[in-house]
Amino acid sequence: MQETETDLNTLEPLELVEGEQVEENAAGAKSAEGAEGAAVSAPEPTELEKVKAERDQLLDRVARMQAEFENARKRGERERNEFRDFAAAGVVEQFLPVLDNFQLALKAGGSEKQLRSGVELIVKQMEEILRQMQVVAVPAMGEEFDPRVHEALGTVERDDIPDQYVAEEVRRGYKMRDRLLRPALVRIAHNAKQVNE
């Protein structure tokens, strides 16, 4: 803008050749001055102003993208929670009949043998539900100790079981497909005869 003003100030005066030309040149100069005056009153944005405007647009875009990302994260978390609740509800629903049978067994008046028989039926029902969910017991009794699926509580002196084999299962362990849900709590046999050989 300043260059344009400098150019106008350094222009040399027009030579008078003919009267008409001078008037036309004067009219053209006046219209040029009017245009320049308009340009001076509405200056073009400077490079700094352009950069600031571009920066403001980029900051606005970044703020919008951050808000979209946060909304997507919250939506994903909400969907995961809803799916977890849905899956848990399905599992709980399968175990409600087992709970009903336990309550019936507690209310029933009968001998100890009848109560034991009823509890055994309930355990079978529960194991069937677990089997349908692909949950299986970790083999323990008579198996060689495996720290990946067994948790040792101690050792037991036994001559009839090979050394480092499971002698007692304190609590059953479970796997779901290939994933260990909990290890089996076991006591390991210590066979002194086999160690000495």
N, C-alpha and C positions, 0 to 999 in steps of 0.2 A: 504494500500500500504506500509505503513511504517512497519507494522507487517511482511510482506513478506520479506522485506529487512533485518529486524532484524533476522528472522529465518535463512536466508542464511548466515549471518555473524556468527551465533552461531553454525553452523554445525561443527561437529568434522571431522577431516581428515579421509579419507578412509584408511582402513587397506589393506596392500598388501598381498593378498592371492595367486593369480596367476597373471601372466603377462597379460594374455588376459582380465581377469576381470578388471584389472586396466585400460587398454586401453578403454574397453567398458564403464566403469564407467566414465572415463575422457571424452569420446565422449558424453555420456549422460549428463554429467555436463556441457560440452560446449554448447550442444543444449538447456539445461535448462537455462544456462546463456543467450543464444541468445534469448530465449523466454522471459526471465525476462527483458532483455535489450529492447525488443520490447514493453513489457508491460510498462516499465519505460518511453519509448519515447512516447507512446500513453496511458496516464494514464486514468483509469476509472473515470467517473464523481463522484465527492464526493456527499455526502448527501445534502450539501448546494446548489451545482449546480443543483441537481435534483429538489429541492424545488423551486429554482429560475425559472427553466424551466417550472415547473408545474404552478407557479404563473403567468408567462408570458402567458401561454396558457389560463389560467382562465381569465386574464385581457382581452385578445383578444376576448374570448367568450362573456364576459360581454359587451365589446364595440360593438360587432356585434349584440347582443341582444338589446342593447339600440338603435342602429341604426334601427333595424327591428321594434322595438316598436314605435319609432318616425315616421317611414314611415307609419306604420299601422294607427297611430293616424291622420296623415295628410291625408291619403287616406280616412279614415272614415269621417273626417271633410269636405273634398272635396265632398264626396258622399252625405252627409247631405245637403250641400249647393246646389248641383245639384238637389236633390230631392225637396228642398224647392222652387227653381226657377221653376222646372217643375210644381209643385202644384200651385204656384202663377200664372204661365202662363195659366193654365187651368181655374182658377177663373177669371182672367182678360178677357180671351177669351169669357167667358159667359156674361160678362157685357158690352162688346163692342156694341152689338145691342142696349142696353139701352142708351148708350152714343149717338149712331147714331140717335135714336128717339128724344132725347133731342135737338140735333142740328137741326133736321128737324122741331121740334116745335118752336125753336127760329127763324128759317127762314120763317116759315109760317105766312102769313098775315091773320088774322082772328079776330073775336070778342074775348072778354075776356072769354066768356062762352065756345067757341070752344077751346081756349088755355087751360082752366081748364080741360075740358074733355080729351084733349090729354095728359096732365100731369097725370091725374088719370089713364089712360091706361098704361102709362110708369111705374107708381108706381106699378100697378098690375103685369106688366111684371117683374119688379125687385123683388117683393115679391115671384113670382113663381120661379125665379132662386134661391132665398134664400131657399125656401121650398125644392127644389130639392137637395140643399146642406145640408139639415136637420137643417137649422137655423130657429128658431121660436121666435116670440115675447114673452117677459115675460109678463104674465097677470098682469095688474096693477089696472085699474079703477074698483072700487067697491070691490077690494080685501083687506083683512087684511094686514097691513104693515108687511113685512117680510124683516128684515135687510140683509138677505142672497142674495136677488134678487132686493131689492129696496134701493135707496139712497134718504134720506129725505132732501128736501131743506127748509122745514119749515112746519108750520101748518096753517090751514085755519079754521075759525070758521064756522061750518056747523051744523044745527039741523037735516037735512034730511039724514045724513050719520052717521053710528055708529062711536063712538070714536075709534081712532087708525086705521081707514080704509083709503085707498087712495082716496083723493078727486079730485086731478088733476094729470094728467100725463104730465110732461114738456118735457121729452125726452123718447122715447121708449127704453126698454132694450131688449137684445137678448141672446138666449142660442143656443149652437150647441150641439145637443144630451143632455147630462147632464152637460155640461160645460158652465158656465156663461161667455159670451163674454163681456158684459157690463151690469151694473145694470140699472134699469129704474129710472130716476130722477122724484121724485113725491113730492107732497105736501099732508100732512096728515090731515085728518079731526080732529078737536077738538070739541067734542059735549059736551058743558057745562051741558046740562040737564042730559045726561047719566052719567057723572062723578059725579054729585051731588047725584044721586040716589044710 
